[in-house]
């Protein structure tokens, strides 16, 4: 089943796709803000959660509340 992604979600996914490392949620937020100037941090977190639930990305937990994200498409 193909999921329909809005412009913000596509921007978040693109940041993860082109990343050379496993960025944190805040790293993703800062990168997305370069093109989506009005996007909020809460929106990025919500999108990351949705993309994780859809199986498009994976959260890599490193303990102490620190985690990074990985594009798995």
N, C-alpha and C positions, 0 to 999 in steps of 0.2 A: 504494500500500500504506500503510495506516495504522499508524503506530508506536505502541506502548503505552508511555506515559511514567509513571514512578513519581511519587510525591508530591514528592520533592525535585526531580526534573527539571521537573515542571510549575511548581514555585515559581521555579526559575531562569528558565524560559522566560517566565513572567509578569513577572518583574523586567525582562527585556529588552524585552518587549512594551510596557510602560508607561513605559519610560525616555525622557526628553526629550533625552538625549545618547547617545553611544556609550560605555558604561561599560567599565572595565577588568574583568578577572576578579576582582580584589580588591573593586572597587565592587559587583559582583554578589554576591560572598560576604557583604559587610557588609549589603546590602539583604535577602538571603535569611535571614540570621541573625535578623532582626526577627520572622519568623514561624516559622522552622525552627531553633530555638535550638541544637539539637545537631548541626547539619550542620557538617562539617569543610571546611577550605579544599581539601584534596586531593579530596574528593567533588565540590565545585563545579568544580574543574578537569577532573575526569573527565567530569562531565556536559556541560560546555562542549565538550569534545573530541567526545563522542558526538553532541551536537546539531549540531556542525559537520559531522561525517561524514554525518549524516542529511540535511544540506542545510537544516536549520531555522534556522540562524544562520550568520553569516559573520564571520570574524576579519579585522579591518582592521589590517594591520601598518604601523607608523610608523617602523621602524628602531630600532637600538640596543636591541633586545629588547622594545620597547614596542608593545603592541597593544591594540585596543579591539574590542568585539563589537557586532554589529548583528543585530537580529531581522529575518528576511526572509520570514516566512510571510505 
